[in-house]
């Protein structure tokens, strides 16, 4: 029997505020352990948490960007459980009244067509602390710097149909978070985390099978691999007519398997209740309107604008808007060099190839948009040839020098001087009499050989158009 | 109130609270919790038909602070009351 996976994702995103959600401690990553703590985030008795306004504002941003409905009144609830990373014995989260519900996100589906993944809800909550386990002694160490760092949890509906789609959805969410400038989306550092619910059902049917919750997938690759493993595992279970247990499983990236957490989480009884320490949050239309008016241009809108305003192919627009930084790079370059398609070609080919090869992000690109524009102006005005331009680009990328200075230093200015090229052509012809007579006897293909020889003599600097013209004239004369 | 707390519920709550109770403690707690519930049950004698259910005693909305960092505690003060600490981290029995 054919099975199809049914996947829903829960994404936790750390918000880029300066201070924590309920107190004034710093949210900075990498501080010495327990130096960003105070009576409130330590959960001392008798303290009062006060909500950081920016957390609400950032959550409204995400809600608007994902077409959610924003609740006129929402409130916080206590989620009760005991774990050493949670000093209060409860996590302040939202339960029955989250800030936002019922949105959607457009993603690129498996077959290339666009797909809409519905978003169930987005709510605000606080992060827990960090545990470090001693390898030799029976101790764990607790760092509470992260306790109280603001998070939003974005819960999708089970609309995702494959591990690739899950990765694509996760990427789309990360891009929007980055465009909105509310989360840096770094999965390896844990500023974005992802859990998945997954079940299988016979292909084409509507029902839902027993779902398994998958945790601990801390990279895009691991999300995809974890889901792929879980699909294989559940398929085997169903084929053997063994029951699938509803449980939480951890992805073990070292062994490439998922492992049951059974027993450890059996007490899944959080006894949520409204937090009496925090006043309900009322978001009125004026507030929503203000946040909406300050929203930056989102990937979807940018793509459309690149197509209509710059007359770029859809493919180019998609690649260029795949990250905010890349889109900004393109638009900065465009200010200095107003030929969108040529600029786009160079970014998508030479620039991205060089970035991939050196494993760098566009943010760390040694060639600035202005430098690239200068190179393209030299190319466009015929001062250097296309071939030379590529070599100059590589040199710019590795040395950080400007195009003009490399061209000057190495004397790479394209030779367009008729007499200089003519003398090179004469030399090549006299050195290769055999080929000359073959060409004259009708072997037209040899033109490529002659062009190559002339370029070699001029170290690639001869203007190829002029070389062609002169060769044809002389060989046919 | 006829919804009595059973021995099983006491065991469940004890598990959630990470408490280990002896047989006699379970019995004692079951009795005491029922007494508490009975006492709270007195509130049901009030007629609240006309009173709207609320979660907060006062009508307060939107209590915010601005996103500004203020100095944290000295780490030695943060760790001062902990049963286990090494001057940098809280130290707890190994959890995995």
Interface residues (C-beta under 8 A of the other chain):
Chain A: X17 X18 X19 X24 X25 X26 X32 X33 X34 X35 X36 X37 X38 X39 X42 X50 X51 X52 X53 X54 X55 X56 X73 X75 X80 X81 X82 X83 X84 X131 X132 X133 X134 X137 X138 X139 X140 X141 X142 X143 X144 X267 X269 X271 X274 X276 X278 X279 X280 X281 X282
Chain B: X12 X15 X16 X17 X18 X55 X56 X60 X61 X62 X63 X64 X65 X66 X67 X68 X69 X70 X72 X73 X75 X78 X79 X84 X86 X88 X89 X90 X91 X92 X93 X94 X95 X96
